[in-house]
Amino acid sequence: MEKHQFTARELRALIIPLIADSFLSILIGMADTIMVSACGEAAVSGVSLVDTISNLLITVFSAFATGGAVVVSQYLGHGEADKARDSAKNLIYISIAISVLMTAIILPIRSHVIDVLFGSIEPLVKGYTDDYFVPILISYPFLAVYSGLTAISRAERKSFRTMMVSLLMNVTNIGGNAILIYIVGLGPRGAGIASLASRVAGCAAMAMLMMNRKEELNIRGLLKGPVSPALIARILRIGIPSGLEGAAFHIGKIMVQSLVASLGTSAIAINAVVGNFNAYANIPGNGINLAMITIIGQCRGQNNIKDVKYYTKLLLTLAFAATFALTMPSILITPQIVGFYGLEAASYEAAVPICRLCLFMCFAIWPLAFTIPNMLKAVGDVRFILLASFSSMWLCRVGGAFLFVRFFGMGVEGIWYAMYLDWAFRGILYSVRVLHGRWVDKKVI
């Protein structure tokens, strides 16, 4: 039997908690939308619009966390624990600097940001967006540091504890929502405050764990440095293209969201519900994608190209299988799930078929578009990902959405048809890149 770098037990110990962690991360956003639905469609729409902007900014934090995870994983694979530890500290420096800067810039002009991005929306929806946006903006530094610390922890294969911290965050968020929305009556503002509290709790818990002297990648002495321009450059070499790629994805999404906003409050609410279905369906895939960074990164750090290829095939197959197992039963009970969102009757009838198609497409093509690029990131082939994502975003998602909605007169379903076109095009580009093997010569360390 051929021997590989990771045993089956090690893979299970890494992947299963990451899938659970992915579920818990998604649950925070879904809980806000579902629990705030008690305040009506306008509240759901307000939270949805803010989440669209927030997801763009969170992508930047995630991109730098990914860059740090790739560098740390490759140093660990290469047997250079000291450089891995210094890389971990420099990732935290980057995370703090970027997140504080973003919050300081956006907080005073948040109302103008909403106006520019979404144009004329109903006054009630506008009020809810501001209520929710303020605590979410304040939470960014805590979320950025939490993202960096969890990326470091995953790089050393300690995914069980990131799952447990994510569970703590969910308990804090859902409990806070229950008190602040249902009992105190703060509506979307209460949902935002609960999210802030959960991110503070998650950041504090991960920081305490990573301060342990016995921790291989402990961050003790964080205030003393060293600040290493060379290590920061390596992290940014992955993080900046990944951030631009993610930013392009979400900027396109915001442009499409402005198109949705022009269709009215009902369309915004339907789109928010379908977005939650999309996030739910991709839970196993997102967990596997996180594992891909660690597994492929450590294999590449050892220059083990054979196992890079082996684990790419294995994890991609696993992503398809896990997504199929989750989405197929969900298609059968889609009407019941949509019923939880409190939509009006006409909105409910329109949402059910769109949600069902979304579940099917998540199984059919999503892994090609979003699992494969994590392999390319882990080996350092980030420029190709940036080029492919830019091309696909503007040609398929943005261009297709305006074509389907403005030219063909479709509603929300046209937005999602363009999304699936984007996924398919990305999947083709990434698959061809992997098969041609041009990533083999890419290096990070």
C-alpha positions, 0 to 999 in steps of 0.5 A: 500500500502506497504511503502518503504524507498524512494518515487517514486518521490525521485527515479525519482529525483535521477535516471533520472539525473544520467542516463543523467549524464552517457550519458554525461560522455560517450559522452566525450569519444565518441566525442573524437573518432568521432571528431578525425576520421577526421584525419583518422583510425590511429588517431582513433586507437591511441586514442582508445589505450590510452583510453584502458589504461586510462580506467584502471586508471580511474577505480581506481579513480571510485573504491575509489569514490565508496568506499567513496559513500558506507561509506557516504551513510551508515552513512547518512542512520544511521543518523551520518551526522558528520561521513559522512562529515568526510568520504567525506573529507578523500575520497578527500585526497585519491583521490588526493594522488593516482591520483598525484602518478599515473601521476608522475609515468606514465608520464615520461615512457608513451612511454615504457608503450605503447610499453610493452602493445601493442607491434609493432604498426604503427609509425603513430599510435604510434605518435598519442598515445603519442600526446593524452596521455600527456594531458590525464595523466595531467588531472588525478588529476582533474578527480579523485577529480571530481569523488570523489566529484560527488560520495559524491553529489550522496550519498546525492541524489543531482544528478541533479547538477552532471548532470549539471556539466557533461553538462558543461564538455561536452560543454567544451570538444566538443567546445575544440575539434572543435577548436583544431582539426578542426580549429587549426589542432592539431588532437589527441593532441587537443582532449587530451587538450580539455579533460584536460580542461573539467576535470579541469572545472568539478573539479572546479565547483564541488569543489565550490558547495561542499564548500557551508556552507549550504551543508550537506556534505561540504568540507570546511576546507579540508586542516585542516583535520581531516585525519582519519585512521579509516575512510580511512580504511573503504573507502579502505575496499570497494575501494581496492577490487573494484579497484582490480576488476576493474583493473583486468577487464581492465588489461584483456581488455588491454591484449585483446587490444594487441591481437586486435592491432596484427590484424592491424589498421583496427581491432583497429578502428573497435574495437574502434567503437564497444566499443563506441556502448557498452558504448552507450548501457549501458548508462541507466544501468550505471546511475541506477548502480550509483543510486544503491550505494546510495539507497542500501547503505542508506537502509543498513545503516538503516539495512532495509534488506527488502528494500535492496531486494525490490530495488535490484529487482526494479532497476535490472528490470529498468536496463533491461527495459531502456537498451531494450528501448535504444538498440532496435531502435538503432539496426535498424539504426546501419549502419547510426551510424557506418557511422559517424566514417569515416571507410574505406569501408571494415572496415565499412562492418565488423563493422555493424554486430558486433555493432548490436550483441553488442547492443543486448547482452547489453540488454540481459545479461549486467545488470546481470553482472554489475547492481547486483554487485553494490548492493553487493558493497553497502552492503559491499560484495566486496570480492566475487565480486573480486573473481568472476570478477577475475575468469570470466575475465581470464577464459572467456574474456582473455582465450576466446579471445585468443582461438577464435582469435588464435585457431579458426582464428576469427577477432574482432568478436572473441574478443566480443564473449569472452566478452559476455561469460564473462558477462554471467558467471559473471551474473550467479555468482552474481545472485546466490550470491544474491539469496542465501542471504550470503550478509546479514551479511556483514557490513561496519560501 
